[in-house]
Amino acid sequence: MSEPTHDVIIIGAGPAGASLAIQLGRAGFHVALIDKKAFPRHKACGEFMSPECLPMLENLGMRAQIAKLGAREVKGIRLSGYGKVSTGRYAQVGKVVAPFAHGYALRRELFDLAMVETAAAEAAVEFLATHRFKALIFAGEGKVIGARVLDPDGTERQLRAAFTIAADGMNSRVARSLGVRRELPWLRKFALVTRYQGTKDLETAEVHFFPGGYFACAPVDAGLLSMNLVLDQEELARPRESWDAFLAEYLALAPDLASRLRPATRVDPLRGIGPLACRTTQQTFHGAALLGDSCGYVDPVTGEGIYFALRGAELLSADLQRALHMKNYDRGMLRGYRRARRREFQPRMAFAKLLQRGMKRPLLTRAVLGLLEDRPKLADLLVAITGDYVPVGCLLKPSVWRHALARSSWAAT
Ligand SMILES: Cc1cc2nc3c(=O)[nH]c(=O)nc-3n(C[C@H](O)[C@H](O)[C@H](O)COP(=O)(O)OP(=O)(O)OC[C@H]3O[C@@H](n4cnc5c(N)ncnc54)[C@H](O)[C@@H]3O)c2cc1C
């Protein structure tokens, strides 16, 4: 059998793959970081990072750099629709204080490029752009020992390593080739993404709900507004003259947003992506693991995907380093990652799915938006949970509900 070429192969250089490469490279492990695209590249995204991402960027030594690139400080989320409006802020909830009173919003072209350049600057990291994953290499008993990739000329290259990590996003070919990727048919959604220049300056992100979908917007660097229109699959079946007319039709359902966009110019094409939701049945294997969106994805409404990518990389990096030091590449060595995912991510995913089920019922959505309008602290609580610094489990505490349902803001208690 050929000798390993690297300690770890990471397929996909989005926030999950790049942040894992930075951590492993700094610990002295020899990493191949592979992406099918050249950077900077476009990635469909609302481009908002929750407050809990900021300490992780700090740990990577990148927070100041991200701020310098023009990341906008996003102080909360404004929720509107069905004639109701509320704004949740990243406030203290009970005893839990937000790590920062804001998240960040930055174009993914800039954010992902900064991450990849930081990874590639590590002596132990070999960054292979425009290299496409083709297939896994297996030894006996289903053990993964590397990957076959195609270089920019289409020539096949075999890379072998102790661990091969899938960080190739929600349509993960690696997860498919391991046979663990499943669709979530009840949650088939599609998104159209674009950006505008010339809107009024916003200090919060915004979600505008209407029956069948929502708009999510975030003010990003360079005075741009990043906008996503997310729709149930059935909505796409409607006849349309053009995509521009299609967008205009939905903007008419969100008059609050439409008026904000009136003086603005759309500066990016409309790009489509979907279906958005999937899950996986297993995330760790002998010699391999799934990370970030390749593990599964629900819907962008809570804006937590970048948090899951960065936090997942922190957790997996710890287990990989231990396994590499012990020269034991069995699945059992990744149990810390598996358990932490179950403890930290599963409740958040379950909460996101619950929100999705609720959003399918316009009367319920309207009632919840009305309640949030009436009870500012409830809006803060919702935004704190989706801001990733308050655990979903706090919803089981009667005292949290007592405070959240009081008619004043948290600051007044
Ligand atoms: C419409 C929309 C809006 C969103 N809005 C937000 C938001 O506001 N905030 C938030 O936190 N999250 C948001 N998300 C989710 C967020 O974009 C993802 O969760 C996040 O990018 C996941 O990071 P990742 O590194 O796992 O995957 P990705 O960022 O998808 O990176 C995967 C990388 O793998 C590469 N790749 C794919 N296939 C191959 C292959 N065969 N070979 C080699 N390389 C390959 C790709 O080129 C890509 O660079 C949104 C998602 C969507 C779809």
The ligand as an ORCA input file, in Angstrom:
! r2SCAN-3c Opt
* xyz 0 1
  C     -29.448     30.929      0.811
  C     -28.573     30.676      1.993
  C     -28.402     31.668      2.965
  C     -27.591     31.430      4.072
  N     -27.421     32.416      4.988
  C     -26.626     32.214      6.072
  C     -26.362     33.261      7.007
  O     -26.793     34.410      6.855
  N     -25.577     32.962      8.075
  C     -25.029     31.733      8.281
  O     -24.333     31.516      9.288
  N     -25.240     30.736      7.390
  C     -26.000     30.957      6.295
  N     -26.166     29.972      5.369
  C     -25.481     28.705      5.589
  C     -23.985     28.838      5.319
  O     -23.789     29.367      4.014
  C     -23.339     27.450      5.402
  O     -23.824     26.788      6.551
  C     -21.829     27.522      5.480
  O     -21.288     28.083      4.301
  C     -21.255     26.110      5.671
  O     -19.876     26.113      5.532
  P     -19.130     24.824      4.959
  O     -17.688     25.170      5.013
  O     -19.628     23.611      5.629
  O     -19.625     24.688      3.433
  P     -19.470     25.684      2.212
  O     -19.315     27.062      2.674
  O     -20.600     25.351      1.314
  O     -18.114     25.246      1.521
  C     -18.010     24.023      0.847
  C     -16.827     24.106     -0.101
  O     -16.664     22.806     -0.708
  C     -16.317     22.971     -2.051
  N     -16.688     21.750     -2.781
  C     -17.939     21.293     -3.033
  N     -17.886     20.148     -3.743
  C     -16.565     19.876     -3.918
  C     -15.872     18.827     -4.594
  N     -16.536     17.829     -5.219
  N     -14.517     18.857     -4.599
  C     -13.844     19.864     -3.974
  N     -14.456     20.884     -3.343
  C     -15.800     20.885     -3.303
  C     -17.120     24.194     -2.498
  O     -16.533     24.818     -3.638
  C     -17.043     25.071     -1.257
  O     -15.977     26.016     -1.309
  C     -26.958     30.176      4.235
  C     -27.113     29.186      3.268
  C     -27.909     29.430      2.156
  C     -28.065     28.352      1.133
*
